[in-house]
């Protein structure tokens, strides 16, 4: 879909496209209300701005749309983003699985990291380091990772 096609798309089509980029319904609706966008920069700055005005419950909704790092069942975008997992050893995969469980038990949401360009050991290191964060700090960090992922996915959506 091009930028122009996105701006002109039916609301239902545009909503579905936005939800592929970020699983928060509030975010998608707020983005729809801002269409048409004047340019790419406006779209990206609006996406970021809206994201940081949302409630933590909206962030958690977006997080829940993501697979676990290292999970086998991935959509096309997640598969590309988690490309660093392809060469991961079985030991790293086991540690990630255990770390994902510990993280979810501790914080109550899926471990979220902008995986693009990261190796499996780098993602594991990030997971282990973030387990020491207080919940409020970790929520903000995860929200920041979601903002990065959303920007990447908007770029993919709009073929930029």
C-alpha positions in Angstrom: 0.0 0.0 0.0 1.4 3.4 -0.9 1.1 6.5 1.3 -1.5 7.9 -1.1 -3.5 4.7 -1.0 -3.4 4.7 2.8 -4.7 8.3 2.9 -7.5 7.5 0.5 -8.4 4.0 1.8 -11.8 3.2 3.3 -11.7 3.5 7.1 -12.0 -0.2 7.6 -9.1 -1.0 5.3 -7.0 1.7 6.9 -7.9 0.6 10.4 -6.9 -3.0 9.6 -3.6 -1.8 8.2 -2.8 0.3 11.2 -3.6 -2.6 13.6 -1.0 -4.6 11.7 1.5 -1.9 12.8 0.3 -1.5 16.4 -2.3 -3.6 18.2 -3.8 -0.8 20.2 -7.3 0.0 19.0 -7.2 3.4 20.6 -4.0 4.2 18.7 -5.5 3.1 15.4 -8.7 5.1 15.9 -6.7 8.2 16.8 -4.5 7.8 13.7 -7.6 7.4 11.5 -9.0 10.6 12.9 -5.9 12.4 11.7 -6.1 11.3 8.1 -5.3 12.5 5.5 -1.6 13.0 6.4 0.3 15.7 4.6 3.4 13.7 4.3 5.4 10.8 5.7 7.1 12.9 8.5 3.6 14.0 9.7 2.4 10.5 9.8 5.4 9.2 11.8 5.4 12.1 14.2 1.6 11.8 14.7 2.0 8.0 15.3 4.6 8.7 18.0 2.8 11.5 19.6 -0.5 9.6 19.8 1.3 6.6 21.2 2.7 8.5 24.2 -0.8 9.9 25.1 -2.4 6.5 25.5 -3.1 4.8 28.8 -1.0 1.8 29.9 -4.0 -0.5 29.2 -3.7 0.6 25.5 0.0 -0.2 25.6 -0.7 -3.6 27.0 -3.3 -4.3 24.3 -0.6 -3.5 21.7 2.0 -5.7 23.5 -0.5 -8.6 23.5 -0.5 -8.6 19.6 3.1 -9.7 19.6 4.5 -13.2 19.6 7.2 -14.1 22.1 10.8 -13.7 21.1 11.9 -17.0 19.7 8.3 -18.4 19.2 7.9 -20.6 16.1 4.5 -19.3 14.9 5.3 -15.9 13.5 3.6 -13.6 11.0 5.6 -12.3 8.0 6.7 -9.1 9.7 7.6 -10.8 13.0 9.6 -13.4 11.0 11.6 -10.6 9.3 12.0 -8.7 12.6 13.2 -11.8 14.5 15.6 -12.7 11.7 18.4 -13.0 14.3 16.7 -16.1 15.7 17.4 -18.2 12.6 20.9 -19.0 13.7 20.2 -19.3 17.4 21.5 -22.4 19.2 19.1 -24.7 21.0 20.7 -23.4 24.3 19.9 -19.8 23.5 16.3 -20.8 22.4 15.8 -22.6 25.7 17.1 -19.7 27.7 14.8 -17.3 25.8 11.8 -19.5 26.4 12.6 -19.7 30.1 13.3 -15.9 30.2 10.0 -15.2 28.4 8.1 -17.2 31.0 9.9 -15.4 33.9 9.4 -12.0 32.3 5.7 -12.6 31.8 5.3 -14.0 35.4 7.1 -10.9 36.8 5.5 -8.2 34.7 2.3 -9.7 33.3 3.0 -8.9 29.6 5.1 -10.3 26.8 8.7 -9.3 26.6 8.9 -6.7 23.8 12.1 -5.7 22.0 12.7 -4.1 18.7 14.3 -7.3 17.3 15.3 -5.9 13.9 19.0 -6.3 13.4 19.6 -8.0 16.8 21.1 -11.4 17.2 19.4 -14.0 19.5 22.2 -13.6 22.1 21.6 -9.8 22.1 17.9 -10.3 22.6 18.5 -12.7 25.4 20.9 -10.2 27.0 18.3 -7.5 26.8 15.6 -9.8 28.3 17.9 -10.8 31.2 18.9 -7.2 31.9 15.4 -5.9 31.8 14.2 -8.5 34.4 15.9 -6.3 37.0 13.7 -3.3 36.2 10.9 -2.1 38.5 7.5 -2.7 36.8 6.8 1.0 36.1 10.2 1.5 34.4 9.8 -1.7 32.4 6.4 -0.7 31.2 7.9 2.6 29.8 10.8 0.7 28.2 8.5 -1.8 26.6 6.3 1.1 25.3 9.4 2.7 23.8 10.2 -0.6 22.0 6.6 -0.8 20.7 7.0 2.8 19.4 10.1 1.7 17.4 8.3 -1.4 16.1 5.3 0.7 15.0 7.5 3.1 13.1 9.2 0.1 11.3 5.9 -1.5 10.5 4.5 1.8 9.2 7.5 2.0 6.8 6.8 -1.6 5.7 3.1 -0.9 5.3 3.7 2.2 3.2 6.5 0.5 1.2 9.0 3.2 2.2 
